[in-house]
Amino acid sequence: MNDPLAAQLLFELPCRFVLFDTGTNLTMPMDECERRVGSVGPLGRFLHDIRKRSAYASRADKGMFDLGDIAVLIDPAGTAQWETTPAPTVRFDYRYDFTLTNGPLLRIKSIDRDASFRLLDQALARIAKTAPPSGP
């Protein structure tokens, strides 16, 4: 949202990228975050504490978009549904304009919440097993 000209240019360039056009369903209320993330080793506590510092990040409906990106890189077939779609022109107000398209674009149109969070659970558990003990 900070640079509409850059967004417009990115969609107009001949190089292509994967558009992660979802992630709003990757939400985790704070009580679930405490159980699922905050209780799993130093990294989990750190990540949970980051959310606690911000009213916005603490919201139950805050999408964890980056988690979806990582989940798709780890397990594309098990976490996402894809489609090839025309790359739209991006208007100055960030709305897509499909009357003028810029070639094909690979778009992730759906992400599996449970599968994405299972991958996070597994990663945090692996990392917690290798973390040095904390405290004296």
Order of alpha helices (4+ residues) and beta strands (2+ residues): alpha-beta-alpha-alpha-alpha-alpha-alpha-beta-beta-alpha
